[in-house]
Amino acid sequence: MQETVNAGIQLRMNLFFKQPMKNRKTLKIKFILAIGSVVTLFVAVVFYWMLQQTTQGIMAQLDEQSKALLQQIIITRTWIADHGGLFVEKRPGVEAGPFLSDSDIKDTAGKTYHFRNPAMATREISDYAATKGLYKFHLTSLKLVNQANSPSPFERDALLFFQKQGYDKVKSGLTGEGDENGFRVYRRIVPLQVEESCLECHSNQDYVVGDIRGALTVTIPMSLAIESVERHRYNLIAAWFGIVCLVSALIYFFLNRLVLRPVSHLHHVAQSLIAGEYSIKADLSTGDEFESLAQAFNDMTDRLKKGYEGTIKSLVAAIDARDPYTKGHTARVAHYATAIAREMGFGDEFVEGIALGATLHDIGKIGIPDDILCKSLPLSEEESTLMKNHTEKGAAIIKDADFLLCALPAILYHHERHDGQGYPQGLQGDTLPMMAKIISVADTFDAMTTDRPYRKALSAKNALEEIEKNSGRQFDPEVVQAFRVVCDKKLIGTGCDPFHLKKDE
């Protein structure tokens, strides 16, 4: 049973002093994730729309280019046809048309000229442009004279569609994308209508004016358009990333300043209150609800502190009421212990903790029967054992009160000795908490300088000498040395004016 109590007390002390962090997302991380997600999604949608618009714009530009090229070549063809064709000088690489017999002419100087009709002019202009990597034209028909004009699958489908629909419905042509020699290309095909000037070359094909005699296709490489789209995509991605980071940073900056920082401050105050630090105050001057909340925290802290102090006073009063001979003992031990702690250089937080520990160090005596606690004769062995149990009884009393946990070392270990001969656990040396070492000296000094039913009090001088004799055995030498300095400064016997101390003899 006793081991179970000790294990429970040790666990509570570890939880209080170590305060392990929980593995959870903080409010700040949640804000970052939320803001980042919203901004990222919003900007991504906007930029996706912009990319689509840019892509459509580039494709529209490509389409307009195809229309312009076709219009230009059709005008050129019409001009050639209206002027009865044209002649080009015979040179290396310039051959006569295979389907235009007896069409060459010679000038008076003997130079030969080859005849070019619209079809041949179109093909040669196309070849010239293709060598520059620009575009190419292709004349095609379902009634072939030249097999070089055989339609591709795309052109065949378009020609059949043109014939089915009629020229007026399809004169704007059809468009499509495809692959040619491993490269992406854009095509536009328009129907060619038989005109009066066309019959001269196509008289043997039974055409009449107004018929669709074929089609003209322009093929434009899409490499530049694709590069432009990709370049815009990369630029938009870079801009998207930059805007997301910038907007997220700005939103987070203002949220952190206006919301997260006040919340973090209030959270810190709340955690301090949970740990029993009632001296902490919320300090916010935001001029909004957070400032009102901070004031509410402070009001709550004041009420908790008053309730806490009332609880301590009630516990001390209960202890003093049990034994009239030790009335004021806890207050004096607290005074001596805090004086020693300050002399040893400890800060306010430790001093406040040791004051609480000294005040509560004998709280376990509430569980000791009156006939033992107030006995005027020396205690029997059995009674002494029961009396020694007050340390563990006290620890068990406060182990579930978080705001009193800092007093556990004082309550549980103030009867331990430096040499390990104390109780309840026989701790020694550095294994003893400093709080317990200090209170042990203060408690012993007050006990020796207080009258008891079975003995008279020692003088302060004699009590100090007795403590120094036991330095290194019962008491920590460093604490004893600090206590000597405190006494030399006359902080003991004058600072709290303990009326019970005997004058030095």
C-alpha positions as CSV (number, residue, x, y, z in Angstrom):
1,M,0.0,0.0,0.0
2,Q,2.8,2.4,1.0
3,E,4.7,1.7,-2.2
4,T,1.6,2.4,-4.3
5,V,1.1,5.8,-2.6
6,N,4.8,6.7,-3.1
7,A,4.6,5.7,-6.8
8,G,1.5,7.8,-7.3
9,I,3.2,10.8,-5.6
10,Q,6.3,10.4,-7.7
11,L,4.3,10.2,-10.9
12,R,2.4,13.4,-10.0
13,M,5.7,15.2,-9.2
14,N,7.2,14.1,-12.6
15,L,4.1,15.3,-14.4
16,F,4.3,18.7,-12.6
17,F,8.0,19.4,-12.9
18,K,8.7,17.9,-16.4
19,Q,5.5,19.1,-18.1
20,P,5.9,17.0,-21.3
21,M,4.6,18.6,-24.5
22,K,1.6,17.0,-26.2
23,N,1.9,16.0,-29.8
24,R,-0.7,18.2,-31.2
25,K,-1.1,20.9,-33.8
26,T,-1.1,24.4,-32.3
27,L,-3.5,27.2,-33.2
28,K,-0.7,28.9,-35.1
29,I,0.0,25.8,-37.3
30,K,-3.8,25.4,-37.9
31,F,-3.9,29.1,-39.1
32,I,-1.0,28.6,-41.4
33,L,-2.5,25.5,-42.9
34,A,-5.9,27.1,-43.3
35,I,-4.6,30.4,-44.7
36,G,-2.2,28.6,-47.0
37,S,-4.9,26.2,-48.3
38,V,-7.4,28.9,-49.0
39,V,-5.0,31.3,-50.6
40,T,-3.4,28.5,-52.6
41,L,-6.7,27.2,-53.9
42,F,-8.0,30.7,-54.7
43,V,-4.9,31.8,-56.5
44,A,-4.7,28.4,-58.3
45,V,-8.2,28.8,-59.6
46,V,-7.5,32.4,-60.8
47,F,-4.2,31.4,-62.4
48,Y,-5.7,28.3,-64.1
49,W,-8.4,30.6,-65.6
50,M,-5.7,33.0,-66.7
51,L,-3.7,30.1,-68.3
52,Q,-6.8,28.9,-70.1
53,Q,-7.4,32.4,-71.4
54,T,-3.8,32.8,-72.5
55,T,-3.9,29.4,-74.2
56,Q,-7.1,30.2,-76.0
57,G,-5.7,33.6,-77.0
58,I,-2.6,32.0,-78.5
59,M,-4.7,29.4,-80.3
60,A,-7.0,32.1,-81.6
61,Q,-4.0,34.0,-82.9
62,L,-2.8,30.8,-84.6
63,D,-6.3,30.4,-86.1
64,E,-6.3,34.0,-87.4
65,Q,-2.9,33.4,-88.9
66,S,-4.2,30.4,-90.8
67,K,-7.1,32.5,-92.1
68,A,-4.8,35.3,-93.2
69,L,-2.5,32.9,-95.0
70,L,-5.3,31.2,-96.8
71,Q,-6.9,34.4,-97.8
72,Q,-3.6,35.7,-99.1
73,I,-2.9,32.6,-101.2
74,I,-6.4,32.5,-102.6
75,I,-6.1,36.2,-103.6
76,T,-2.7,35.3,-105.3
77,R,-4.3,32.3,-107.1
78,T,-7.2,34.5,-108.2
79,W,-4.9,37.1,-109.6
80,I,-2.9,34.5,-111.5
81,A,-6.1,33.0,-112.9
82,D,-7.6,36.3,-113.8
83,H,-4.4,37.2,-115.7
84,G,-4.3,33.9,-117.6
85,G,-1.4,32.5,-115.6
86,L,2.2,33.7,-115.4
87,F,5.5,32.8,-117.0
88,V,8.8,32.3,-115.1
89,E,12.3,32.2,-116.8
90,K,13.8,28.7,-117.3
91,R,16.7,28.3,-114.9
92,P,18.3,25.4,-113.1
93,G,15.7,23.9,-110.8
94,V,12.8,25.6,-112.6
95,E,11.1,22.9,-114.7
96,A,8.1,22.9,-116.9
97,G,4.7,21.8,-115.6
98,P,4.2,18.1,-116.2
99,F,0.5,18.6,-117.0
100,L,0.9,21.7,-119.1
101,S,2.0,20.5,-122.5
102,D,3.3,23.0,-125.1
103,S,3.0,25.9,-122.6
104,D,6.6,27.2,-122.9
105,I,7.4,30.4,-124.7
106,K,10.5,32.2,-125.9
107,D,11.3,35.8,-126.1
108,T,13.1,37.6,-128.9
109,A,16.4,37.0,-127.1
110,G,15.8,33.3,-127.2
111,K,15.1,32.9,-123.5
112,T,12.6,30.2,-122.5
113,Y,9.8,30.8,-120.1
114,H,7.7,28.1,-118.3
115,F,4.0,28.6,-117.8
116,R,2.6,28.6,-114.2
117,N,-1.1,28.2,-113.4
118,P,-2.5,28.9,-109.9
119,A,-2.0,25.3,-108.8
120,M,1.7,25.2,-109.6
121,A,2.2,28.7,-108.2
122,T,0.6,27.6,-105.0
123,R,2.8,24.5,-104.7
124,E,6.0,26.3,-105.4
125,I,5.1,29.1,-102.9
126,S,4.3,26.3,-100.4
127,D,7.6,24.6,-100.9
128,Y,9.5,27.9,-100.6
129,A,7.7,28.7,-97.3
130,A,8.2,25.1,-96.0
131,T,12.0,25.3,-96.4
132,K,11.9,28.3,-94.1
133,G,10.0,26.3,-91.5
134,L,7.0,28.6,-91.7
135,Y,3.9,26.9,-93.2
136,K,2.8,25.0,-96.3
137,F,-0.2,24.8,-98.6
138,H,-1.7,21.7,-100.1
139,L,-4.2,21.5,-102.9
140,T,-6.4,18.5,-102.8
141,S,-9.5,17.1,-104.5
142,L,-11.5,13.9,-104.8
143,K,-11.1,14.2,-108.6
144,L,-7.3,14.0,-109.0
145,V,-5.3,15.0,-111.9
146,N,-2.0,15.0,-110.0
147,Q,-1.5,12.3,-107.5
148,A,0.7,14.7,-105.4
149,N,-2.7,16.3,-104.5
150,S,-4.1,13.1,-102.9
151,P,-6.0,14.1,-99.7
152,S,-4.9,13.1,-96.3
153,P,-7.5,11.4,-94.0
154,F,-8.3,14.8,-92.5
155,E,-8.7,16.4,-95.9
156,R,-10.8,13.5,-97.3
157,D,-13.2,13.8,-94.4
158,A,-13.4,17.6,-94.9
159,L,-14.0,17.3,-98.7
160,L,-16.9,14.8,-98.1
161,F,-18.3,17.2,-95.5
162,F,-18.0,20.2,-97.9
163,Q,-19.8,18.4,-100.6
164,K,-22.6,17.3,-98.3
165,Q,-23.2,20.7,-96.8
166,G,-22.6,22.9,-99.8
167,Y,-20.2,25.8,-100.3
168,D,-22.2,28.6,-98.6
169,K,-22.4,26.6,-95.3
170,V,-18.7,25.6,-95.2
171,K,-16.8,28.4,-97.0
172,S,-15.1,29.3,-93.7
173,G,-13.6,25.9,-93.7
174,L,-12.6,23.4,-90.9
175,T,-9.7,23.3,-88.5
176,G,-7.9,20.6,-86.6
177,E,-4.7,19.7,-84.9
178,G,-2.5,16.7,-85.7
179,D,1.0,15.3,-85.8
180,E,3.3,15.5,-88.8
181,N,6.8,14.0,-88.9
182,G,6.7,13.9,-85.1
183,F,5.7,17.6,-84.7
184,R,2.4,19.1,-83.7
185,V,0.7,21.1,-86.4
186,Y,-2.4,23.2,-86.9
187,R,-4.5,22.8,-90.1
188,R,-7.2,24.8,-91.7
189,I,-8.9,23.6,-94.9
190,V,-11.3,25.7,-97.0
191,P,-13.3,24.6,-100.0
192,L,-12.4,25.9,-103.5
193,Q,-15.4,26.9,-105.7
194,V,-15.3,26.6,-109.5
195,E,-15.2,30.1,-111.1
196,E,-15.3,31.0,-114.7
197,S,-11.5,31.4,-114.8
198,C,-11.0,27.9,-113.5
199,L,-12.8,26.2,-116.4
200,E,-9.8,26.9,-118.8
201,C,-7.6,24.4,-116.8
202,H,-10.4,22.0,-115.6
203,S,-12.6,21.8,-118.7
204,N,-12.2,18.0,-118.9
205,Q,-13.4,17.4,-115.4
206,D,-17.1,18.3,-116.0
207,Y,-17.1,21.1,-113.5
208,V,-19.7,23.9,-113.7
209,V,-19.4,27.3,-112.1
210,G,-20.3,27.1,-108.4
211,D,-19.2,23.5,-107.8
212,I,-16.7,22.5,-105.1
213,R,-13.8,21.2,-107.1
214,G,-11.4,20.7,-104.2
215,A,-9.9,22.3,-101.2
216,L,-6.9,24.2,-100.0
217,T,-5.1,23.3,-96.7
218,V,-2.6,25.4,-94.8
219,T,-0.5,23.6,-92.2
220,I,1.3,25.7,-89.6
221,P,3.8,24.2,-87.1
222,M,2.6,24.7,-83.6
223,S,6.1,24.6,-82.0
224,L,6.1,28.4,-81.4
225,A,2.6,28.4,-80.0
226,I,3.4,25.5,-77.7
227,E,6.6,27.2,-76.5
228,S,4.6,30.3,-75.9
229,V,2.0,28.4,-73.9
230,E,4.7,26.6,-71.9
231,R,6.5,29.9,-71.2
232,H,3.3,31.5,-70.0
233,R,2.6,28.4,-67.9
234,Y,6.0,28.6,-66.2
235,N,5.6,32.3,-65.6
236,L,2.2,31.9,-64.2
237,I,3.4,29.1,-61.9
238,A,6.2,31.3,-60.6
239,A,3.8,34.2,-60.2
240,W,1.3,31.9,-58.5
241,F,4.0,30.6,-56.0
242,G,5.2,34.2,-55.3
243,I,1.7,35.6,-54.8
244,V,0.7,32.6,-52.6
245,C,3.7,33.2,-50.4
246,L,3.3,36.9,-50.3
247,V,-0.4,37.0,-49.6
248,S,-0.1,34.1,-47.0
249,A,2.7,36.0,-45.3
250,L,0.7,39.2,-45.2
251,I,-2.4,37.5,-43.9
252,Y,-0.5,35.6,-41.4
253,F,1.4,38.7,-40.2
254,F,-1.8,40.6,-39.5
255,L,-3.6,37.5,-38.0
256,N,-0.6,36.8,-35.8
257,R,-0.4,40.4,-34.7
258,L,-4.2,40.9,-34.2
259,V,-5.3,37.3,-33.1
260,L,-2.6,34.7,-32.6
261,R,-0.3,36.7,-30.4
262,P,-3.0,37.7,-28.0
263,V,-4.4,34.2,-28.0
264,S,-0.8,32.8,-27.3
265,H,-0.4,35.3,-24.5
266,L,-3.7,34.3,-22.9
267,H,-2.8,30.6,-23.4
268,H,0.5,31.2,-21.6
269,V,-1.3,32.9,-18.7
270,A,-3.8,30.0,-18.5
271,Q,-1.1,27.4,-18.4
272,S,0.7,29.4,-15.7
273,L,-2.5,29.5,-13.7
274,I,-2.9,25.7,-14.1
275,A,0.7,25.3,-12.8
276,G,-0.3,27.4,-9.8
277,E,1.6,30.6,-10.8
278,Y,-1.0,33.1,-9.5
279,S,1.4,36.0,-9.6
280,I,1.2,36.2,-13.4
281,K,-1.0,38.7,-15.1
282,A,-2.4,39.0,-18.6
283,D,-1.0,42.2,-20.2
284,L,-2.8,43.1,-23.4
285,S,-3.6,46.6,-24.8
286,T,-5.4,45.8,-28.0
287,G,-8.4,48.0,-27.4
288,D,-10.7,45.1,-28.4
289,E,-12.3,42.0,-27.1
290,F,-8.9,40.5,-26.3
291,E,-8.1,43.3,-23.9
292,S,-11.5,42.7,-22.1
293,L,-10.7,38.9,-22.0
294,A,-7.3,39.7,-20.5
295,Q,-8.9,41.8,-17.8
296,A,-11.3,38.9,-17.2
297,F,-8.3,36.6,-16.8
298,N,-6.8,38.9,-14.3
299,D,-10.0,39.2,-12.3
300,M,-10.2,35.4,-12.3
301,T,-6.6,35.1,-11.2
302,D,-7.2,37.5,-8.3
303,R,-10.2,35.4,-7.2
304,L,-8.2,32.2,-7.5
305,K,-5.3,33.6,-5.6
306,K,-7.6,34.7,-2.8
307,G,-9.2,31.3,-2.7
308,Y,-5.8,29.7,-2.8
309,E,-4.5,31.8,0.0
310,G,-7.7,31.1,2.0
311,T,-7.1,27.4,1.5
312,I,-3.6,27.6,2.7
313,K,-4.6,29.6,5.8
314,S,-7.3,27.1,6.6
315,L,-4.9,24.2,6.3
316,V,-2.3,26.0,8.5
317,A,-5.0,27.0,11.0
318,A,-6.1,23.3,11.2
319,I,-2.6,22.2,11.9
320,D,-1.9,24.9,14.6
321,A,-5.3,24.1,16.3
322,R,-4.2,20.5,16.8
323,D,-1.1,21.3,18.8
324,P,-1.0,24.6,20.8
325,Y,2.7,24.1,21.5
326,T,3.6,24.5,17.8
327,K,1.3,27.4,17.1
328,G,3.1,29.7,14.6
329,H,5.6,27.0,13.7
330,T,4.7,26.9,10.0
331,A,5.0,30.7,9.6
332,R,8.4,30.8,11.3
333,V,9.7,27.9,9.2
334,A,8.5,29.7,6.1
335,H,10.3,32.8,7.2
336,Y,13.6,31.0,7.9
337,A,13.4,28.9,4.7
338,T,12.8,31.9,2.4
339,A,15.6,33.8,4.0
340,I,18.0,30.9,3.4
341,A,16.8,30.5,-0.2
342,R,17.3,34.2,-1.0
343,E,20.8,34.0,0.6
344,M,21.6,31.1,-1.7
345,G,20.6,33.2,-4.7
346,F,17.4,31.5,-5.8
347,G,14.8,33.6,-7.7
348,D,11.3,34.6,-6.8
349,E,9.6,31.6,-8.2
350,F,11.7,29.2,-6.1
351,V,11.3,31.4,-3.0
352,E,7.5,31.4,-3.5
353,G,7.5,27.7,-3.8
354,I,9.6,27.1,-0.7
355,A,7.4,29.5,1.2
356,L,4.4,27.3,0.3
357,G,6.3,24.1,1.0
358,A,7.4,25.4,4.4
359,T,3.8,26.4,5.2
360,L,2.5,22.9,4.3
361,H,5.4,20.7,5.3
362,D,3.5,19.4,8.4
363,I,0.0,19.1,6.8
364,G,0.2,15.3,7.2
365,K,-0.1,15.7,10.9
366,I,-3.8,16.3,10.4
367,G,-4.0,12.5,10.0
368,I,-2.1,11.8,13.3
369,P,-4.3,11.0,16.3
370,D,-4.5,13.7,19.0
371,D,-3.2,11.4,21.8
372,I,0.0,11.1,19.8
373,L,0.3,14.6,18.4
374,C,-0.3,16.3,21.8
375,K,1.4,13.7,24.0
376,S,3.5,15.4,26.7
377,L,5.8,12.4,27.1
378,P,8.3,10.9,24.7
379,L,6.6,8.8,22.0
380,S,6.8,5.0,22.0
381,E,8.4,3.2,19.1
382,E,4.9,2.4,17.6
383,E,3.8,6.0,18.2
384,S,7.0,7.3,16.6
385,T,6.4,5.2,13.6
386,L,2.9,6.6,13.2
387,M,4.2,10.1,13.7
388,K,6.8,9.5,10.9
389,N,4.0,8.6,8.6
390,H,2.9,12.3,8.5
391,T,5.2,13.0,5.6
392,E,3.6,10.5,3.3
393,K,0.1,11.3,4.6
394,G,0.7,14.9,3.7
395,A,2.0,14.1,0.3
396,A,-1.1,11.9,-0.3
397,I,-3.4,14.8,0.8
398,I,-2.1,17.3,-1.8
399,K,-1.1,15.0,-4.6
400,D,-4.3,15.7,-6.6
401,A,-4.2,19.5,-6.1
402,D,-2.1,20.8,-9.0
403,F,-1.6,24.2,-7.5
404,L,0.1,22.6,-4.4
405,L,2.3,20.2,-6.3
406,C,5.4,22.4,-6.0
407,A,5.2,21.8,-2.2
408,L,5.6,18.0,-2.6
409,P,9.4,17.9,-2.0
410,A,9.0,19.9,1.2
411,I,6.2,17.8,2.5
412,L,7.6,14.4,1.6
413,Y,11.3,14.8,2.2
414,H,11.8,17.4,5.0
415,H,12.8,14.7,7.4
416,E,15.4,13.1,5.1
417,R,19.1,13.5,6.1
418,H,22.1,14.4,4.1
419,D,23.7,11.1,5.1
420,G,20.7,9.0,4.1
421,Q,19.6,8.1,7.6
422,G,16.3,10.0,7.4
423,Y,12.8,9.0,6.4
424,P,10.6,8.1,4.6
425,Q,12.9,6.9,1.7
426,G,16.4,7.3,3.0
427,L,17.5,9.7,0.3
428,Q,20.9,11.3,0.6
429,G,23.2,14.0,-0.9
430,D,22.3,15.3,-4.3
431,T,19.3,13.0,-4.6
432,L,17.5,15.2,-2.0
433,P,15.6,18.2,-3.5
434,M,17.0,21.5,-2.5
435,M,13.7,22.6,-1.2
436,A,13.7,19.7,1.3
437,K,17.3,20.4,2.4
438,I,16.5,24.1,3.2
439,I,13.2,23.3,5.0
440,S,14.9,20.6,7.0
441,V,17.3,23.2,8.5
442,A,14.6,25.7,9.1
443,D,12.2,23.1,10.6
444,T,14.9,21.7,13.0
445,F,16.0,25.2,14.1
446,D,12.4,26.2,15.0
447,A,11.8,22.9,16.7
448,M,14.9,23.3,18.9
449,T,14.0,26.9,19.8
450,T,10.4,26.1,20.7
451,D,9.2,24.9,24.1
452,R,7.7,21.4,24.0
453,P,5.9,19.5,26.8
454,Y,8.8,17.2,27.2
455,R,11.7,19.7,27.0
456,K,12.6,23.4,27.1
457,A,13.6,25.4,24.1
458,L,17.3,26.1,23.2
459,S,18.6,29.6,22.6
460,A,19.1,30.6,19.0
461,K,22.9,30.5,19.5
462,N,22.9,27.0,20.9
463,A,20.4,25.8,18.3
464,L,22.7,27.2,15.5
465,E,25.7,25.5,17.0
466,E,23.8,22.2,17.1
467,I,22.9,22.5,13.5
468,E,26.5,23.3,12.5
469,K,27.7,20.2,14.4
470,N,25.4,18.1,12.2
471,S,26.5,19.7,8.9
472,G,27.4,17.0,6.4
473,R,25.5,14.4,8.4
474,Q,22.0,15.5,9.0
475,F,22.1,18.7,7.0
476,D,23.5,19.9,3.7
477,P,26.8,21.9,4.3
478,E,25.9,24.5,1.7
479,V,22.5,25.2,3.3
480,V,24.0,25.3,6.8
481,Q,26.6,27.9,5.6
482,A,23.9,30.0,4.1
483,F,21.9,29.8,7.3
484,R,24.9,31.0,9.3
485,V,25.2,34.0,7.0
486,V,21.5,34.7,7.5
487,C,21.9,34.5,11.3
488,D,25.0,36.8,11.1
489,K,22.9,39.3,9.2
490,K,20.4,39.1,12.1
491,L,17.6,38.2,9.8
492,I,16.7,35.4,12.2
493,G,15.2,36.6,15.5
494,T,14.7,40.2,14.4
495,G,13.2,40.1,10.9
496,C,10.1,38.2,12.0
497,D,10.4,39.1,15.7
498,P,9.8,35.5,16.9
499,F,8.7,36.1,20.5
500,H,9.5,32.6,21.6
501,L,13.3,32.7,21.0
502,K,15.3,32.7,24.2
503,K,18.0,35.3,24.7
504,D,21.5,34.0,24.2
505,E,23.0,33.1,27.6
